[in-house]
Amino acid sequence: MKSYLIWISYLLFIAMSGSAQVADGSHKILLFNSEGSARYSFSIQTKKAELTGIYILRSTNEQVSGSVFNEFGIKAFDMIFLREKAKVKLMNVIGFLNKWYIRNVVKKDMRFLFITDFQNKIYKDPYRSIEYNADGTIVLKNLKYGLIYTFIPLKEQQDDKHEIAE
């Protein structure tokens, strides 16, 4: 009986240490530059519609904050991922997405994106999957609702200074 309790304690310890890795918000899916920011071309596809735009992210030790804009500069939503709590907050959500059930699905999908470690596959969800391509493209699929989120990294442009020959 005592050996069973030791094994149960050991298994609980392993389970808790795995959840600690998830709770700290470490992830290796999104690629941030040296300044802690990232920019992606972004799309959400449903069976009937598609929302495309740009996803801009800023990472700090405590949180990741971001905004989604469409091609015309209209903000779809802002989000904050709190690393310590492993929780996503959505703010300033555009009207057609501002329904409690849509917000909950988007929040859970974004949380899955931020807590998933692609290499170690720490977090698993039967309703969601992530594909990571060699070019940095990330495809998150919500299998339950048929949503497909695509993140394509935007290349940083460098300002080339050309001197005018006199």
Phi and psi restraints in degrees (value plus and minus 20) as a CYANA .aco file:
   2 LYS   PHI     -84.8   -44.8
   2 LYS   PSI     -57.8   -17.8
   3 SER   PHI     -86.3   -46.3
   3 SER   PSI     -54.4   -14.4
   4 TYR   PHI     -84.6   -44.6
   4 TYR   PSI     -61.3   -21.3
   5 LEU   PHI     -84.0   -44.0
   5 LEU   PSI     -57.7   -17.7
   6 ILE   PHI     -84.6   -44.6
   6 ILE   PSI     -64.2   -24.2
   7 TRP   PHI     -84.7   -44.7
   7 TRP   PSI     -60.3   -20.3
   8 ILE   PHI     -83.8   -43.8
   8 ILE   PSI     -62.5   -22.5
   9 SER   PHI     -81.8   -41.8
   9 SER   PSI     -62.1   -22.1
  10 TYR   PHI     -82.0   -42.0
  10 TYR   PSI     -66.0   -26.0
  11 LEU   PHI     -84.0   -44.0
  11 LEU   PSI     -59.8   -19.8
  12 LEU   PHI     -83.8   -43.8
  12 LEU   PSI     -59.5   -19.5
  13 PHE   PHI     -81.5   -41.5
  13 PHE   PSI     -64.8   -24.8
  14 ILE   PHI     -84.1   -44.1
  14 ILE   PSI     -62.7   -22.7
  15 ALA   PHI     -83.0   -43.0
  15 ALA   PSI     -61.3   -21.3
  16 MET   PHI     -89.3   -49.3
  16 MET   PSI     -56.9   -16.9
  17 SER   PHI     -88.5   -48.5
  17 SER   PSI     -53.9   -13.9
  18 GLY   PHI     -87.2   -47.2
  18 GLY   PSI     -59.2   -19.2
  19 SER   PHI     -90.9   -50.9
  19 SER   PSI     -46.6    -6.6
  20 ALA   PHI     -86.9   -46.9
  20 ALA   PSI     -56.1   -16.1
  21 GLN   PHI     -86.0   -46.0
  21 GLN   PSI     -56.7   -16.7
  22 VAL   PHI     -90.7   -50.7
  22 VAL   PSI     -62.4   -22.4
  23 ALA   PHI     -86.9   -46.9
  23 ALA   PSI     -47.4    -7.4
  24 ASP   PHI     -95.9   -55.9
  24 ASP   PSI     -26.7    13.3
  25 GLY   PHI      59.6    99.6
  25 GLY   PSI      -9.3    30.7
  26 SER   PHI     -90.2   -50.2
  26 SER   PSI     116.9   156.9
  27 HIS   PHI    -169.9  -129.9
  27 HIS   PSI     136.1   176.1
  28 LYS   PHI    -144.6  -104.6
  28 LYS   PSI       1.6    41.6
  29 ILE   PHI    -107.3   -67.3
  29 ILE   PSI     -78.0   -38.0
  30 LEU   PHI    -100.3   -60.3
  30 LEU   PSI     118.4   158.4
  31 LEU   PHI    -123.2   -83.2
  31 LEU   PSI      96.9   136.9
  32 PHE   PHI    -123.1   -83.1
  32 PHE   PSI     127.8   167.8
  33 ASN   PHI    -100.6   -60.6
  33 ASN   PSI    -196.5  -156.5
  34 SER   PHI     -84.8   -44.8
  34 SER   PSI     -42.2    -2.2
  35 GLU   PHI    -107.1   -67.1
  35 GLU   PSI     -22.7    17.3
  36 GLY   PHI      64.2   104.2
  36 GLY   PSI       3.5    43.5
  37 SER   PHI    -143.1  -103.1
  37 SER   PSI     140.0   180.0
  38 ALA   PHI    -168.1  -128.1
  38 ALA   PSI     127.7   167.7
  39 ARG   PHI    -151.7  -111.7
  39 ARG   PSI     111.7   151.7
  40 TYR   PHI    -152.0  -112.0
  40 TYR   PSI     124.5   164.5
  41 SER   PHI     -95.8   -55.8
  41 SER   PSI     114.7   154.7
  42 PHE   PHI    -151.4  -111.4
  42 PHE   PSI     121.5   161.5
  43 SER   PHI    -167.1  -127.1
  43 SER   PSI     124.9   164.9
  44 ILE   PHI    -138.4   -98.4
  44 ILE   PSI      99.3   139.3
  45 GLN   PHI    -129.0   -89.0
  45 GLN   PSI     114.3   154.3
  46 THR   PHI    -139.6   -99.6
  46 THR   PSI    -197.8  -157.8
  47 LYS   PHI     -88.7   -48.7
  47 LYS   PSI     -47.0    -7.0
  48 LYS   PHI    -133.2   -93.2
  48 LYS   PSI     -37.6     2.4
  49 ALA   PHI    -169.5  -129.5
  49 ALA   PSI     150.9   190.9
  50 GLU   PHI    -165.7  -125.7
  50 GLU   PSI     116.4   156.4
  51 LEU   PHI    -134.8   -94.8
  51 LEU   PSI     101.0   141.0
  52 THR   PHI    -142.5  -102.5
  52 THR   PSI     134.7   174.7
  53 GLY   PHI     152.1   192.1
  53 GLY   PSI    -168.1  -128.1
  54 ILE   PHI    -144.6  -104.6
  54 ILE   PSI     116.6   156.6
  55 TYR   PHI    -132.3   -92.3
  55 TYR   PSI      94.7   134.7
  56 ILE   PHI    -130.5   -90.5
  56 ILE   PSI     108.1   148.1
  57 LEU   PHI    -146.0  -106.0
  57 LEU   PSI     128.5   168.5
  58 ARG   PHI    -152.9  -112.9
  58 ARG   PSI     108.7   148.7
  59 SER   PHI    -132.1   -92.1
  59 SER   PSI     114.9   154.9
  60 THR   PHI    -147.9  -107.9
  60 THR   PSI    -199.1  -159.1
  61 ASN   PHI     -86.3   -46.3
  61 ASN   PSI     -52.2   -12.2
  62 GLU   PHI    -110.6   -70.6
  62 GLU   PSI     -51.4   -11.4
  63 GLN   PHI    -176.1  -136.1
  63 GLN   PSI     146.0   186.0
  64 VAL   PHI    -140.4  -100.4
  64 VAL   PSI     104.9   144.9
  65 SER   PHI    -137.8   -97.8
  65 SER   PSI     129.4   169.4
  66 GLY   PHI    -178.0  -138.0
  66 GLY   PSI     147.0   187.0
  67 SER   PHI    -158.9  -118.9
  67 SER   PSI     127.1   167.1
  68 VAL   PHI    -135.5   -95.5
  68 VAL   PSI     104.5   144.5
  69 PHE   PHI    -139.6   -99.6
  69 PHE   PSI     126.0   166.0
  70 ASN   PHI    -104.1   -64.1
  70 ASN   PSI    -197.6  -157.6
  71 GLU   PHI     -84.2   -44.2
  71 GLU   PSI     -40.9    -0.9
  72 PHE   PHI    -115.0   -75.0
  72 PHE   PSI     -18.1    21.9
  73 GLY   PHI      68.6   108.6
  73 GLY   PSI     -10.7    29.3
  74 ILE   PHI    -105.4   -65.4
  74 ILE   PSI     108.0   148.0
  75 LYS   PHI     -96.0   -56.0
  75 LYS   PSI     107.3   147.3
  76 ALA   PHI    -103.6   -63.6
  76 ALA   PSI     -66.7   -26.7
  77 PHE   PHI    -188.4  -148.4
  77 PHE   PSI     140.2   180.2
  78 ASP   PHI    -130.1   -90.1
  78 ASP   PSI     132.3   172.3
  79 MET   PHI    -163.7  -123.7
  79 MET   PSI     133.8   173.8
  80 ILE   PHI    -153.8  -113.8
  80 ILE   PSI     108.6   148.6
  81 PHE   PHI    -126.0   -86.0
  81 PHE   PSI      95.0   135.0
  82 LEU   PHI    -106.7   -66.7
  82 LEU   PSI      92.6   132.6
  83 ARG   PHI     -81.6   -41.6
  83 ARG   PSI     -64.4   -24.4
  84 GLU   PHI     -83.3   -43.3
  84 GLU   PSI     -60.6   -20.6
  85 LYS   PHI    -113.0   -73.0
  85 LYS   PSI     -29.6    10.4
  86 ALA   PHI      33.0    73.0
  86 ALA   PSI      29.9    69.9
  87 LYS   PHI    -148.6  -108.6
  87 LYS   PSI     123.2   163.2
  88 VAL   PHI    -129.3   -89.3
  88 VAL   PSI     115.9   155.9
  89 LYS   PHI    -137.1   -97.1
  89 LYS   PSI     112.2   152.2
  90 LEU   PHI    -124.9   -84.9
  90 LEU   PSI     118.1   158.1
  91 MET   PHI    -158.0  -118.0
  91 MET   PSI     141.7   181.7
  92 ASN   PHI      29.9    69.9
  92 ASN   PSI      27.9    67.9
  93 VAL   PHI    -100.3   -60.3
  93 VAL   PSI     113.3   153.3
  94 ILE   PHI     -82.8   -42.8
  94 ILE   PSI     132.2   172.2
  95 GLY   PHI     -69.6   -29.6
  95 GLY   PSI     -69.2   -29.2
  96 PHE   PHI     -93.4   -53.4
  96 PHE   PSI     -35.2     4.8
  97 LEU   PHI    -118.0   -78.0
  97 LEU   PSI     -28.4    11.6
  98 ASN   PHI    -105.9   -65.9
  98 ASN   PSI      39.2    79.2
  99 LYS   PHI    -140.2  -100.2
  99 LYS   PSI     122.3   162.3
 100 TRP   PHI     -77.1   -37.1
 100 TRP   PSI     -58.9   -18.9
 101 TYR   PHI     -93.6   -53.6
 101 TYR   PSI     -55.1   -15.1
 102 ILE   PHI     -89.7   -49.7
 102 ILE   PSI     -63.8   -23.8
 103 ARG   PHI     -78.6   -38.6
 103 ARG   PSI     -63.4   -23.4
 104 ASN   PHI     -83.3   -43.3
 104 ASN   PSI     -61.0   -21.0
 105 VAL   PHI     -85.8   -45.8
 105 VAL   PSI     -65.9   -25.9
 106 VAL   PHI     -83.8   -43.8
 106 VAL   PSI     -61.3   -21.3
 107 LYS   PHI     -81.0   -41.0
 107 LYS   PSI     -65.4   -25.4
 108 LYS   PHI     -87.0   -47.0
 108 LYS   PSI     -56.6   -16.6
 109 ASP   PHI     -87.7   -47.7
 109 ASP   PSI     -62.2   -22.2
 110 MET   PHI     -87.4   -47.4
 110 MET   PSI     -57.0   -17.0
 111 ARG   PHI     -82.1   -42.1
 111 ARG   PSI     -63.5   -23.5
 112 PHE   PHI     -79.1   -39.1
 112 PHE   PSI     -60.6   -20.6
 113 LEU   PHI     -82.2   -42.2
 113 LEU   PSI     -62.4   -22.4
 114 PHE   PHI     -99.8   -59.8
 114 PHE   PSI     -47.6    -7.6
 115 ILE   PHI    -116.3   -76.3
 115 ILE   PSI     -26.5    13.5
 116 THR   PHI    -101.6   -61.6
 116 THR   PSI     112.2   152.2
 117 ASP   PHI    -126.9   -86.9
 117 ASP   PSI      88.0   128.0
 118 PHE   PHI     -82.5   -42.5
 118 PHE   PSI     -60.2   -20.2
 119 GLN   PHI     -88.1   -48.1
 119 GLN   PSI     -66.5   -26.5
 120 ASN   PHI    -115.8   -75.8
 120 ASN   PSI     -29.6    10.4
 121 LYS   PHI      28.7    68.7
 121 LYS   PSI      33.7    73.7
 122 ILE   PHI     -86.1   -46.1
 122 ILE   PSI     -65.0   -25.0
 123 TYR   PHI    -129.5   -89.5
 123 TYR   PSI     108.7   148.7
 124 LYS   PHI    -142.6  -102.6
 124 LYS   PSI     126.2   166.2
 125 ASP   PHI    -161.9  -121.9
 125 ASP   PSI     108.3   148.3
 126 PRO   PHI     -89.9   -49.9
 126 PRO   PSI     -36.0     4.0
 127 TYR   PHI    -121.2   -81.2
 127 TYR   PSI     -23.7    16.3
 128 ARG   PHI    -155.5  -115.5
 128 ARG   PSI     128.8   168.8
 129 SER   PHI    -163.7  -123.7
 129 SER   PSI     133.8   173.8
 130 ILE   PHI    -146.9  -106.9
 130 ILE   PSI     114.4   154.4
 131 GLU   PHI    -135.2   -95.2
 131 GLU   PSI     113.4   153.4
 132 TYR   PHI    -140.4  -100.4
 132 TYR   PSI      97.7   137.7
 133 ASN   PHI    -112.7   -72.7
 133 ASN   PSI     140.7   180.7
 134 ALA   PHI     -81.9   -41.9
 134 ALA   PSI     -49.8    -9.8
 135 ASP   PHI    -100.2   -60.2
 135 ASP   PSI     -17.5    22.5
 136 GLY   PHI      76.1   116.1
 136 GLY   PSI     -24.0    16.0
 137 THR   PHI     -89.9   -49.9
 137 THR   PSI     115.0   155.0
 138 ILE   PHI    -138.0   -98.0
 138 ILE   PSI     110.7   150.7
 139 VAL   PHI    -141.8  -101.8
 139 VAL   PSI      96.0   136.0
 140 LEU   PHI    -125.5   -85.5
 140 LEU   PSI     105.7   145.7
 141 LYS   PHI    -135.1   -95.1
 141 LYS   PSI     108.0   148.0
 142 ASN   PHI    -115.9   -75.9
 142 ASN   PSI      81.9   121.9
 143 LEU   PHI     -91.5   -51.5
 143 LEU   PSI     -47.6    -7.6
 144 LYS   PHI     -89.5   -49.5
 144 LYS   PSI     -62.4   -22.4
 145 TYR   PHI    -128.3   -88.3
 145 TYR   PSI     -18.8    21.2
 146 GLY   PHI      50.6    90.6
 146 GLY   PSI      11.4    51.4
 147 LEU   PHI    -115.6   -75.6
 147 LEU   PSI     122.5   162.5
 148 ILE   PHI    -148.7  -108.7
 148 ILE   PSI      98.1   138.1
 149 TYR   PHI    -122.1   -82.1
 149 TYR   PSI     108.5   148.5
 150 THR   PHI    -140.6  -100.6
 150 THR   PSI     109.4   149.4
 151 PHE   PHI    -140.8  -100.8
 151 PHE   PSI      95.6   135.6
 152 ILE   PHI    -135.5   -95.5
 152 ILE   PSI     100.4   140.4
 153 PRO   PHI     -82.6   -42.6
 153 PRO   PSI     116.6   156.6
 154 LEU   PHI    -110.2   -70.2
 154 LEU   PSI     115.7   155.7
 155 LYS   PHI     -95.4   -55.4
 155 LYS   PSI     119.3   159.3
 156 GLU   PHI     -98.5   -58.5
 156 GLU   PSI     113.3   153.3
 157 GLN   PHI    -111.2   -71.2
 157 GLN   PSI     116.2   156.2
 158 GLN   PHI    -124.8   -84.8
 158 GLN   PSI     118.6   158.6
 159 ASP   PHI     -98.4   -58.4
 159 ASP   PSI      94.8   134.8
 160 ASP   PHI    -109.7   -69.7
 160 ASP   PSI     104.0   144.0
 161 LYS   PHI    -116.8   -76.8
 161 LYS   PSI      95.4   135.4
 162 HIS   PHI    -121.9   -81.9
 162 HIS   PSI     109.0   149.0
 163 GLU   PHI    -108.4   -68.4
 163 GLU   PSI     119.1   159.1
 164 ILE   PHI    -105.2   -65.2
 164 ILE   PSI     106.0   146.0
 165 ALA   PHI     -92.9   -52.9
 165 ALA   PSI     112.9   152.9
